[in-house]
Amino acid sequence: MENIAWMAWTPPTAIFFVLLACTLAVMTWLAVYYPEAERVGILRIPTTRGDRLFVSLILTAVIHLLWIGLVGTDTIATLPIGEEGFEISSLWLATVISLVSAVVIFRTV
């Protein structure tokens, strides 16, 4: 565990990596049981599910970095859980924007 101690293992970080692993597992399962077919979308180039996933992951990183740089990660709400409460960061709004953009990418690109 010492070799990964440099990383800030917070609940959002753990959720991110768990969801990324689940996404890759689902994409692998889809590739096995429903073979990919290239399609041409608004970019006018043939793309596969993997291509669209890659574009959406890159866009997610850009959205989050811009959000942190321009808006910050201030607390927008505190849920009354536990003694001190559970703070909800504004970064979750960037996550919602990223999920919506991923759906748009998978539908149109």
JOZI-V875522 format. One record per residue. D_CENTER is the distance of its C-alpha to the mean C-alpha in Angstrom with 2 decimals. Layout:
D_CENTER / D_CENTER
//
This chain:
25.07 / 26.65 / 24.95 / 21.47 / 22.97 / 21.95 / 18.30 / 17.61 / 16.66 / 15.78 / 14.46 / 11.04 / 10.96 / 12.23 / 9.88 / 6.86 / 9.28 / 10.68 / 7.82 / 7.30 / 11.09 / 11.39 / 9.50 / 11.87 / 14.69 / 14.40 / 14.36 / 17.35 / 19.07 / 18.76 / 20.17 / 23.03 / 24.03 / 23.16 / 23.75 / 21.87 / 23.80 / 23.13 / 23.15 / 23.76 / 21.79 / 22.00 / 21.61 / 24.81 / 23.75 / 23.24 / 19.67 / 18.56 / 15.56 / 14.57 / 15.09 / 12.97 / 10.00 / 10.80 / 11.21 / 7.98 / 6.21 / 9.12 / 8.94 / 5.62 / 7.67 / 10.65 / 9.80 / 9.11 / 12.19 / 14.21 / 13.55 / 14.71 / 17.56 / 18.77 / 18.14 / 17.68 / 16.46 / 19.49 / 19.88 / 20.04 / 21.41 / 22.86 / 23.13 / 26.52 / 25.46 / 27.62 / 30.11 / 28.00 / 25.35 / 21.58 / 20.09 / 17.07 / 15.57 / 15.02 / 11.61 / 10.54 / 11.76 / 9.45 / 6.50 / 8.86 / 9.62 / 6.31 / 6.57 / 10.17 / 9.97 / 8.32 / 11.22 / 13.58 / 12.88 / 13.48 / 16.51 / 18.12 / 17.45
//
